[in-house]
């Protein structure tokens, strides 16, 4: 058992919420909601945080995501790597391909918001579920 499983973990609601310009820290908990295909909610941990260049967080059942940001002249390059992904037949499609499509969209959306403020996500849940859209 890892250290989080061995220790009694408080309920998600009992963790402090960072405000304004506060930066995340190692061992912060976060929550995400995926609306596609019936939806799911996940909670996990910030595993490594070195602003402004690196963030590693838990994602799903034992997976991790690493985000690296590197200056390239007047631009910034964002590299995202998801790892510890299961290798079963079902995971090849459901996780490998599904997450690849989602990360491509959400990184494109991040670029859109950062450069011009336009958020490309669909916000009507019924429409998203009916059309099986990723972008929510």
Residue, then its C-alpha position, 0 to 999 in steps of 0.5 A: x500500500x502506498x502512503x496515501x492508502x496507509x494513512x486515513x485520507x480526509x474527504x475531498x470536501x475537507x481539503x482547502x481550496x486554493x484561491x486566486x493566484x495560489x499555486x498548486x502544491x505536491x499532495x494537493x487533491x484535485x477533482x475532474x469531471x468527464x461528461x463524455x459517454x455518460x460521464x465520470x468523476x475522478x479525484x487524484x493528487x498533484x505528485x510533482x509541481x515545479x512552476x512554471x515548467x513542470x506538473x505531474x498528477x495522478x489520473x485514473x486508476x494508477x496512471x500519471x500525467x506529466x506536463x512540461x512547459x519550455x520556452x522556445x524563443x518568444x513561444x512556449x512549448x507544452x509537452x504532455x505525457x500520460x503513462x502507466x496506462x493499462x495494456x489490455x485490449x479494452x484499454x488500447x481503445x478506451x484509454x490509449x485512443x480515448x485519452x489521446x483524442x481528449x488531450x489533443x482537444x483540450x490542449x488545443x482549447x488551452x491554446x485558444x483560451x490563452x491566446x484569445x480567450x475563446x473557450x471551444x468547449x460545448x457547454x450543453x450537456x444534453x447536446x454533448x451526450x447525444x452527439x458523443x462529443x469530447x469537447x465538454 
